[in-house]
Amino acid sequence: MAEGILGRLGGRGRAPEKAFEISHSEEEWRAKLPPERYRVLREHGTERAGTSPLDKNYAEGLYHCAGCGQPLFASDAKFNSGTGWPSFSAPLDNAVETETDRSMFMSRTEVHCRRCGGHLGHVFDDGPRPTGLRYCMNGASLDFKPGESAPAGAGEADKAVAKP
């Protein structure tokens, strides 16, 4: 798909390139999501560093996609990256997908929700062991569910369970 001479400067106007399990028209997404979440999830925006309360949240639980509810990250994979965005060393199995993002005159690896395609953030190779990865996520793209846990190998929404 042609992206124009300057690429997707900030991602606005990007057409979906694949069909996702959960899909809505842009009008339906706008009605479903508050403006900041719509901007981040559907227009590939980025929230300002340090503005998400999830950055400093270290309670036990699961982080879900704010667009479709898919469980994405467990709290035991969260760490303080010092970047001002919630950061994780690894997602839950089968929760996210990645693609090359050539916006902003650079090449990065974009992370999006496997079920709805919502933009979550980017992944970098400067994270802690054992993965060495830093999934730098927009807090606006996440919903935190305290007390939830995912069994080993979980990643799909129907495998999320509340802790006893």
Backbone as a chain_set.jsonl record, in Angstrom:
{"seq": "MAEGILGRLGGRGRAPEKAFEISHSEEEWRAKLPPERYRVLREHGTERAGTSPLDKNYAEGLYHCAGCGQPLFASDAKFNSGTGWPSFSAPLDNAVETETDRSMFMSRTEVHCRRCGGHLGHVFDDGPRPTGLRYCMNGASLDFKPGESAPAGAGEADKAVAKP", "coords": {"N": [[0.857, -1.175, 0.0], [0.622, 2.162, -0.855], [2.249, 4.753, 0.891], [2.736, 7.403, 0.652], [4.981, 10.187, 0.097], [6.306, 10.993, 2.462], [5.862, 8.93, 4.223], [4.108, 7.493, 7.054], [3.785, 9.718, 8.891], [3.289, 9.763, 12.06], [1.17, 8.051, 11.749], [-1.551, 8.553, 11.153], [-4.533, 8.08, 9.264], [-4.005, 5.59, 8.276], [-4.758, 2.695, 6.542], [-6.278, -0.43, 7.369], [-4.379, -3.383, 6.914], [-4.914, -6.03, 7.057], [-7.428, -8.446, 7.85], [-8.93, -8.524, 11.002], [-9.806, -10.507, 13.87], [-11.597, -9.164, 15.562], [-13.38, -6.51, 14.467], [-14.353, -3.218, 13.561], [-16.153, -0.505, 12.077], [-14.654, 2.693, 11.356], [-16.274, 4.666, 12.424], [-17.707, 3.22, 14.351], [-15.582, 2.483, 16.065], [-14.838, 5.036, 16.95], [-17.136, 5.73, 18.414], [-17.023, 3.822, 20.399], [-14.608, 4.173, 21.778], [-12.906, 6.46, 24.01], [-11.663, 9.754, 23.054], [-8.712, 10.002, 23.34], [-7.874, 7.334, 23.554], [-8.835, 6.356, 21.125], [-7.231, 7.84, 19.354], [-4.675, 6.796, 19.944], [-4.956, 3.907, 19.711], [-6.288, 3.504, 17.196], [-5.353, 5.424, 15.388], [-2.684, 5.225, 15.548], [-1.274, 6.78, 17.354], [0.767, 8.382, 19.929], [0.965, 8.573, 23.394], [1.889, 11.235, 25.647], [5.016, 10.956, 27.291], [5.192, 9.763, 30.627], [2.576, 10.332, 31.354], [0.723, 8.326, 31.803], [-0.957, 6.577, 34.354], [-0.479, 3.895, 34.538], [2.188, 3.46, 34.105], [3.636, 3.516, 36.502], [2.409, 1.506, 37.89], [2.534, -1.4, 39.729], [1.082, -3.506, 40.644], [-0.255, -6.843, 41.046], [-1.625, -8.547, 38.275], [-3.386, -8.506, 35.094], [-2.752, -6.929, 31.971], [-4.86, -5.635, 29.598], [-6.007, -5.268, 26.178], [-7.288, -2.138, 25.431], [-9.065, -1.772, 23.451], [-10.348, -4.184, 22.649], [-10.316, -5.977, 24.759], [-8.607, -8.164, 24.9], [-6.31, -10.142, 26.73], [-2.998, -9.068, 27.263], [-0.433, -8.592, 28.538], [1.271, -9.824, 31.412], [1.575, -8.874, 34.833], [3.955, -9.734, 36.004], [5.822, -9.505, 34.028], [6.342, -6.868, 33.778], [8.361, -3.94, 34.037], [10.381, -1.215, 35.317], [11.297, 0.956, 33.034], [12.194, 3.497, 32.909], [11.433, 5.2, 30.925], [9.003, 6.474, 30.884], [6.769, 5.273, 29.927], [4.573, 2.433, 30.232], [6.329, -0.595, 30.491], [7.302, -3.821, 29.318], [8.775, -7.095, 29.481], [7.981, -9.219, 27.948], [5.173, -10.325, 25.993], [1.969, -11.95, 26.645], [1.444, -15.297, 25.443], [0.601, -15.508, 22.009], [-0.735, -13.062, 21.946], [-0.028, -10.561, 20.849], [1.008, -8.952, 17.77], [3.567, -8.035, 15.431], [4.924, -5.454, 13.291], [6.838, -3.759, 10.775], [7.425, -0.362, 11.3], [7.689, 2.531, 9.628], [7.403, 5.198, 10.129], [7.901, 8.652, 11.13], [10.434, 9.116, 10.094], [12.142, 6.965, 10.634], [12.948, 3.5, 11.32], [11.106, 1.216, 13.08], [9.871, -1.382, 15.29], [6.595, -1.996, 15.369], [4.036, -2.751, 17.726], [1.028, -4.477, 17.874], [-2.354, -5.317, 18.853], [-3.293, -8.661, 18.565], [-5.935, -9.492, 18.127], [-7.634, -7.242, 17.475], [-6.078, -5.443, 16.122], [-5.319, -3.044, 17.221], [-3.128, -0.326, 17.855], [-0.43, -0.588, 20.026], [2.138, 0.131, 20.873], [5.703, 0.08, 20.711], [8.407, -2.274, 20.2], [11.617, -2.809, 21.522], [15.133, -3.674, 21.475], [16.465, -3.403, 23.936], [15.901, -4.322, 26.471], [15.473, -6.008, 29.724], [17.064, -9.086, 30.882], [15.341, -12.241, 30.782], [14.668, -11.959, 28.066], [15.65, -9.697, 26.752], [14.177, -7.769, 25.568], [12.169, -4.803, 25.243], [9.018, -4.018, 25.564], [7.492, -1.287, 24.878], [4.805, 0.322, 25.82], [1.809, 2.195, 25.157], [-0.016, 3.59, 27.727], [-2.643, 4.362, 27.336], [-3.606, 2.502, 25.597], [-4.078, 0.308, 27.066], [-5.872, -1.662, 29.515], [-5.9, -2.256, 32.907], [-6.343, -5.125, 34.876], [-6.658, -5.869, 38.028], [-5.538, -8.595, 40.08], [-6.018, -10.642, 38.267], [-4.776, -13.54, 36.602], [-2.78, -15.422, 34.308], [-2.738, -18.684, 33.12], [0.164, -20.79, 32.587], [1.453, -20.409, 29.364], [-0.786, -19.195, 28.442], [-2.734, -16.805, 26.59], [-4.845, -16.091, 25.14], [-8.03, -14.493, 25.273], [-10.07, -16.039, 26.431], [-8.72, -17.607, 28.241], [-7.992, -16.215, 30.442], [-8.127, -15.883, 33.912], [-9.591, -15.186, 37.107], [-7.714, -14.654, 40.088], [-7.861, -16.892, 42.908]], "CA": [[0.0, 0.0, 0.0], [1.409, 3.388, -0.923], [2.145, 5.549, 2.108], [3.066, 8.794, 0.376], [6.406, 10.494, 0.076], [6.875, 11.112, 3.797], [5.478, 7.818, 5.086], [2.927, 7.688, 7.884], [4.078, 10.652, 9.973], [2.35, 9.634, 13.169], [0.265, 6.957, 11.488], [-2.939, 8.921, 10.852], [-5.033, 7.743, 7.948], [-3.517, 4.294, 7.852], [-5.805, 1.707, 6.284], [-5.902, -1.758, 7.842], [-3.812, -4.202, 5.858], [-5.387, -7.391, 7.206], [-8.683, -8.576, 8.593], [-8.718, -8.975, 12.372], [-10.907, -11.237, 14.49], [-12.537, -8.146, 16.015], [-13.257, -5.321, 13.622], [-15.449, -2.255, 13.568], [-15.923, 0.634, 11.192], [-14.026, 3.794, 12.089], [-17.34, 5.334, 13.188], [-17.974, 2.386, 15.53], [-14.442, 2.632, 16.982], [-14.948, 6.377, 17.551], [-18.216, 5.692, 19.4], [-16.637, 2.885, 21.455], [-13.396, 4.589, 22.498], [-12.689, 7.888, 24.286], [-10.781, 10.346, 22.032], [-7.277, 9.677, 23.466], [-7.696, 5.917, 23.228], [-9.026, 6.237, 19.683], [-6.036, 8.399, 18.716], [-3.555, 5.867, 20.111], [-5.247, 2.571, 19.194], [-6.744, 3.443, 15.81], [-4.581, 6.329, 14.538], [-1.267, 4.938, 15.811], [-0.696, 7.894, 18.088], [1.574, 8.105, 21.116], [0.683, 9.474, 24.51], [3.074, 11.9, 26.184], [5.738, 10.195, 28.316], [4.92, 10.099, 32.017], [1.186, 10.719, 31.603], [-0.126, 7.184, 32.139], [-0.798, 6.029, 35.701], [-0.024, 2.504, 34.444], [3.653, 3.417, 34.081], [4.137, 3.225, 37.861], [1.581, 0.469, 38.511], [3.227, -2.683, 39.852], [0.192, -4.473, 41.285], [-0.417, -8.09, 40.3], [-2.799, -8.589, 37.416], [-3.164, -8.579, 33.659], [-2.987, -5.753, 31.153], [-5.684, -6.012, 28.464], [-6.2, -4.286, 25.118], [-8.407, -1.245, 25.728], [-9.978, -1.804, 22.32], [-11.144, -5.41, 22.53], [-10.284, -6.777, 25.982], [-7.634, -9.267, 24.814], [-5.181, -10.065, 27.666], [-1.764, -8.832, 26.51], [0.78, -8.67, 29.342], [1.129, -10.136, 32.841], [2.316, -7.93, 35.673], [5.302, -10.211, 36.32], [6.718, -9.135, 32.927], [6.459, -5.412, 33.776], [9.548, -3.392, 34.701], [10.534, 0.232, 35.209], [12.297, 1.233, 32.002], [12.625, 4.885, 33.025], [11.074, 5.926, 29.706], [7.743, 7.193, 31.064], [5.692, 4.445, 29.39], [4.585, 1.067, 30.774], [7.237, -1.452, 29.725], [7.206, -5.244, 29.63], [9.833, -7.882, 28.847], [7.377, -10.167, 27.009], [3.709, -10.382, 26.024], [1.389, -13.272, 26.788], [1.493, -16.05, 24.197], [-0.418, -15.289, 20.99], [-1.507, -11.861, 22.284], [0.331, -9.413, 20.016], [1.724, -9.15, 16.516], [4.441, -6.896, 15.148], [5.211, -5.122, 11.905], [7.776, -2.657, 10.648], [6.846, 0.979, 11.294], [8.674, 3.434, 9.031], [6.982, 6.587, 10.331], [8.817, 9.531, 11.869], [11.753, 9.064, 9.449], [12.97, 5.906, 11.209], [12.358, 2.169, 11.233], [10.918, 0.601, 14.397], [8.952, -2.509, 15.27], [5.326, -1.663, 16.0], [3.306, -3.841, 18.379], [-0.416, -4.279, 17.862], [-3.174, -6.399, 19.386], [-3.552, -9.706, 17.579], [-7.369, -9.656, 17.848], [-8.316, -6.086, 16.869], [-5.125, -4.628, 15.37], [-5.064, -1.779, 17.897], [-1.727, 0.058, 18.07], [-0.081, -0.616, 21.444], [3.421, 0.798, 21.093], [6.818, -0.461, 19.934], [9.308, -3.163, 20.933], [13.031, -2.478, 21.316], [16.02, -4.747, 21.955], [17.282, -2.915, 25.051], [15.22, -4.698, 27.706], [16.187, -6.868, 30.672], [17.089, -10.536, 30.662], [15.987, -13.124, 29.815], [14.297, -11.724, 26.665], [16.392, -8.593, 26.162], [13.233, -6.918, 24.853], [11.379, -3.803, 25.975], [7.744, -3.687, 24.935], [7.18, 0.05, 25.371], [3.394, 0.417, 25.467], [1.014, 3.361, 25.532], [-0.989, 3.261, 28.754], [-3.987, 4.591, 26.789], [-4.024, 1.322, 24.846], [-4.188, -0.802, 28.015], [-6.729, -1.682, 30.698], [-5.322, -3.146, 33.912], [-7.311, -5.897, 35.663], [-5.938, -6.389, 39.191], [-5.911, -9.905, 40.593], [-6.113, -11.664, 37.233], [-3.536, -14.219, 36.232], [-2.903, -16.259, 33.12], [-2.004, -19.946, 33.253], [1.345, -20.911, 31.726], [1.143, -20.579, 27.963], [-2.038, -18.513, 28.081], [-2.612, -15.586, 25.821], [-6.128, -15.775, 24.551], [-8.963, -13.892, 26.228], [-10.865, -17.003, 27.189], [-7.888, -18.308, 29.204], [-7.756, -15.348, 31.604], [-8.938, -16.275, 35.07], [-9.352, -14.397, 38.314], [-7.022, -15.378, 41.157], [-8.739, -17.228, 44.014]], "C": [[0.901, 1.235, 0.0], [1.17, 4.231, 0.321], [2.452, 7.017, 1.863], [4.547, 9.034, 0.54], [7.043, 10.567, 1.45], [6.525, 9.952, 4.713], [4.286, 8.192, 5.942], [3.183, 8.64, 9.025], [3.045, 10.576, 11.09], [1.257, 8.619, 12.921], [-1.144, 7.335, 11.083], [-3.309, 8.555, 9.423], [-4.585, 6.391, 7.446], [-4.675, 3.324, 7.678], [-5.353, 0.349, 6.805], [-5.435, -2.628, 6.68], [-4.255, -5.649, 5.968], [-6.691, -7.377, 7.978], [-8.356, -9.125, 9.978], [-9.98, -9.652, 12.898], [-11.996, -10.284, 14.989], [-12.325, -6.917, 15.161], [-14.532, -4.502, 13.718], [-15.139, -1.206, 12.518], [-15.25, 1.728, 12.022], [-15.064, 4.544, 12.923], [-17.667, 4.552, 14.459], [-16.837, 2.484, 16.549], [-14.518, 3.992, 17.681], [-16.015, 6.417, 18.633], [-17.835, 4.848, 20.613], [-15.527, 3.43, 22.357], [-13.401, 6.082, 22.82], [-11.657, 8.444, 23.301], [-9.299, 9.974, 22.145], [-7.011, 8.216, 23.124], [-7.87, 5.692, 21.729], [-7.764, 6.706, 18.951], [-4.86, 7.423, 18.788], [-3.838, 4.538, 19.403], [-5.532, 2.537, 17.693], [-5.947, 4.343, 14.867], [-3.079, 6.199, 14.768], [-0.555, 6.105, 16.477], [0.154, 7.423, 19.257], [1.19, 9.1, 22.195], [1.983, 10.106, 24.981], [3.708, 11.042, 27.273], [5.361, 10.69, 29.7], [3.483, 10.437, 32.331], [0.296, 9.554, 32.009], [0.112, 6.713, 33.573], [-0.326, 4.573, 35.674], [1.49, 2.386, 34.41], [4.208, 3.009, 35.442], [3.276, 2.204, 38.601], [2.341, -0.852, 38.541], [2.4, -3.704, 40.611], [0.12, -5.735, 40.411], [-1.701, -8.042, 39.494], [-2.401, -8.709, 35.957], [-3.498, -7.245, 33.002], [-3.687, -6.22, 29.883], [-5.682, -4.908, 27.414], [-7.428, -3.454, 25.453], [-9.416, -1.211, 24.584], [-10.895, -3.012, 22.314], [-11.128, -6.298, 23.772], [-9.328, -7.953, 25.969], [-6.571, -9.114, 25.895], [-3.864, -10.005, 26.882], [-0.498, -9.111, 27.309], [0.428, -9.021, 30.783], [2.009, -9.178, 33.635], [3.727, -8.419, 36.0], [6.303, -9.941, 35.192], [6.956, -7.625, 32.868], [7.723, -4.978, 34.517], [9.595, -1.886, 34.491], [11.672, 0.528, 34.238], [12.86, 2.644, 32.116], [12.246, 5.734, 31.825], [9.824, 6.786, 29.876], [6.55, 6.478, 30.458], [5.735, 3.077, 30.066], [5.423, 0.16, 29.878], [7.194, -2.88, 30.247], [8.319, -5.984, 28.908], [9.276, -8.874, 27.836], [5.858, -10.087, 27.106], [3.248, -11.796, 26.395], [1.441, -13.972, 25.435], [0.313, -15.692, 23.3], [-1.272, -14.042, 21.239], [-1.252, -10.694, 21.337], [0.962, -9.873, 18.711], [2.58, -7.913, 16.292], [4.542, -6.68, 13.644], [6.177, -3.949, 11.892], [7.017, -1.347, 10.512], [7.931, 1.924, 10.775], [8.253, 4.895, 9.152], [8.081, 7.363, 11.061], [10.255, 9.43, 11.371], [12.702, 8.055, 10.087], [12.265, 4.574, 11.012], [12.321, 1.579, 12.632], [9.998, -0.595, 14.225], [7.719, -2.15, 16.073], [4.688, -2.915, 16.59], [1.824, -3.505, 18.312], [-1.125, -5.516, 18.41], [-3.49, -7.398, 18.278], [-5.029, -9.771, 17.195], [-8.005, -8.48, 17.125], [-7.383, -5.192, 16.059], [-4.812, -3.292, 16.006], [-3.584, -1.547, 18.138], [-1.458, 0.134, 19.57], [1.178, 0.184, 21.743], [4.473, 0.178, 20.186], [7.656, -1.385, 20.821], [10.74, -2.847, 20.513], [13.887, -3.581, 21.919], [16.95, -4.288, 23.081], [16.642, -3.231, 26.406], [16.053, -5.612, 28.59], [16.218, -8.33, 30.225], [15.826, -11.14, 31.232], [15.681, -12.789, 28.36], [15.167, -10.674, 25.989], [15.502, -7.614, 25.417], [12.539, -5.947, 25.794], [10.156, -3.473, 25.136], [7.281, -2.394, 25.57], [5.771, 0.396, 24.901], [2.777, 1.74, 25.895], [0.007, 2.92, 26.587], [-2.416, 3.435, 28.265], [-4.5, 3.379, 26.019], [-4.293, 0.124, 25.759], [-5.261, -0.569, 29.071], [-6.104, -2.668, 31.664], [-6.424, -3.801, 34.717], [-6.564, -6.505, 36.847], [-6.464, -7.762, 39.604], [-6.068, -10.979, 39.549], [-4.753, -12.299, 37.006], [-3.816, -15.081, 35.01], [-2.133, -17.547, 33.361], [-0.814, -19.97, 32.3], [0.914, -21.178, 30.295], [-0.127, -19.875, 27.526], [-1.748, -17.277, 27.274], [-3.928, -15.182, 25.214], [-7.102, -15.338, 25.631], [-9.715, -14.923, 27.042], [-10.038, -17.795, 28.183], [-7.593, -17.471, 30.443], [-8.696, -15.775, 32.726], [-8.633, -15.364, 36.233], [-8.627, -15.261, 39.331], [-8.004, -15.694, 42.27], [-8.482, -16.366, 45.219]], "O": [[1.842, 1.318, 0.789], [0.031, 4.405, 0.754], [2.427, 7.806, 2.807], [5.276, 8.189, 1.059], [8.219, 10.234, 1.594], [6.868, 9.994, 5.894], [3.534, 9.104, 5.601], [2.765, 8.309, 10.135], [2.03, 11.271, 11.045], [0.471, 8.35, 13.829], [-1.892, 6.443, 10.683], [-2.509, 8.701, 8.498], [-4.78, 6.084, 6.27], [-5.486, 3.158, 8.588], [-4.176, 0.007, 6.699], [-6.023, -2.608, 5.599], [-3.998, -6.433, 5.054], [-7.01, -6.412, 8.673], [-7.591, -10.082, 10.107], [-11.084, -9.391, 12.419], [-13.185, -10.572, 14.849], [-11.233, -6.348, 15.128], [-15.626, -5.025, 13.926], [-13.986, -1.041, 12.117], [-15.279, 1.685, 13.252], [-14.754, 5.007, 14.021], [-17.879, 5.143, 15.518], [-17.086, 2.56, 17.752], [-14.285, 4.078, 18.886], [-15.826, 7.065, 19.662], [-18.275, 5.128, 21.728], [-15.517, 3.172, 23.561], [-13.847, 6.888, 22.003], [-10.854, 7.68, 22.764], [-8.681, 9.656, 21.129], [-6.018, 7.905, 22.467], [-7.126, 4.916, 21.131], [-7.29, 6.037, 18.033], [-4.135, 7.246, 17.809], [-3.036, 4.095, 18.581], [-5.066, 1.636, 16.996], [-5.868, 4.062, 13.671], [-2.297, 6.985, 14.235], [0.612, 6.382, 16.2], [0.249, 6.228, 19.538], [1.099, 10.303, 21.953], [3.062, 9.566, 24.736], [2.996, 10.462, 28.094], [5.226, 11.894, 29.921], [3.178, 10.798, 33.468], [-0.801, 9.783, 32.52], [1.254, 6.475, 33.966], [0.173, 4.069, 36.681], [2.025, 1.306, 34.664], [5.159, 2.23, 35.512], [3.405, 2.056, 39.816], [2.745, -1.364, 37.496], [2.943, -4.661, 41.163], [0.395, -5.699, 39.212], [-2.731, -7.561, 39.965], [-1.246, -8.974, 35.626], [-4.407, -6.533, 33.428], [-3.182, -7.09, 29.173], [-5.39, -3.752, 27.72], [-8.495, -4.003, 25.729], [-10.512, -0.672, 24.743], [-12.082, -2.892, 22.012], [-11.864, -7.283, 23.826], [-9.252, -8.68, 26.959], [-5.965, -8.046, 25.985], [-3.645, -10.789, 25.959], [0.41, -9.785, 26.822], [-0.589, -8.57, 31.31], [3.053, -8.733, 33.159], [4.613, -7.602, 36.25], [7.505, -10.129, 35.38], [7.693, -7.15, 32.004], [8.102, -5.591, 35.515], [8.935, -1.35, 33.602], [12.848, 0.374, 34.568], [13.878, 2.962, 31.5], [12.693, 6.876, 31.715], [9.603, 7.72, 29.105], [5.439, 7.007, 30.467], [6.811, 2.606, 30.437], [5.251, 0.147, 28.659], [7.068, -3.118, 31.448], [8.763, -5.554, 27.844], [10.005, -9.329, 26.955], [5.316, -9.812, 28.177], [4.056, -12.723, 26.45], [1.477, -13.313, 24.396], [-0.823, -15.586, 23.762], [-2.415, -13.978, 20.785], [-2.165, -9.92, 21.052], [1.389, -11.019, 18.571], [2.342, -6.867, 16.896], [4.287, -7.578, 12.842], [6.313, -3.234, 12.884], [6.087, -1.234, 9.713], [8.969, 2.095, 11.414], [8.693, 5.735, 8.368], [9.056, 6.787, 11.542], [11.193, 9.637, 12.141], [13.917, 8.253, 10.087], [11.112, 4.534, 10.585], [13.351, 1.451, 13.293], [9.417, -0.802, 13.16], [7.776, -2.013, 17.296], [4.788, -4.002, 16.022], [1.412, -2.395, 18.647], [-0.569, -6.614, 18.427], [-3.905, -7.014, 17.185], [-5.346, -10.077, 16.045], [-8.838, -8.687, 16.242], [-7.846, -4.277, 15.378], [-4.111, -2.477, 15.406], [-2.866, -2.449, 18.57], [-2.165, 0.83, 20.3], [1.257, 0.849, 22.776], [4.189, -0.202, 19.05], [7.614, -1.283, 22.047], [11.038, -2.647, 19.335], [13.423, -4.336, 22.774], [18.093, -4.737, 23.166], [16.824, -2.49, 27.372], [17.189, -5.95, 28.258], [15.496, -8.741, 29.316], [15.267, -10.541, 32.151], [16.376, -13.292, 27.477], [15.401, -10.748, 24.783], [15.994, -6.731, 24.716], [12.347, -6.227, 26.977], [10.237, -2.754, 24.14], [6.738, -2.399, 26.675], [5.562, 0.721, 23.732], [3.192, 2.33, 26.893], [-0.747, 1.973, 26.363], [-3.314, 2.732, 28.727], [-5.706, 3.247, 25.81], [-4.687, -0.944, 25.29], [-5.527, 0.565, 29.469], [-5.805, -3.8, 31.284], [-7.338, -3.125, 35.191], [-5.909, -7.537, 36.701], [-7.655, -8.052, 39.496], [-6.24, -12.144, 39.906], [-3.714, -11.666, 37.195], [-4.965, -15.42, 34.726], [-0.973, -17.496, 33.77], [-0.798, -19.239, 31.31], [0.104, -22.069, 30.04], [-0.506, -19.95, 26.358], [-0.628, -16.766, 27.282], [-4.1, -14.03, 24.815], [-6.999, -15.772, 26.778], [-9.974, -14.706, 28.226], [-10.604, -18.6, 28.921], [-7.002, -17.974, 31.398], [-9.889, -15.995, 32.517], [-7.53, -14.827, 36.332], [-8.887, -16.46, 39.432], [-8.885, -14.887, 42.565], [-9.144, -16.525, 46.245]]}, "num_chains": 1, "name": "protein.A"}
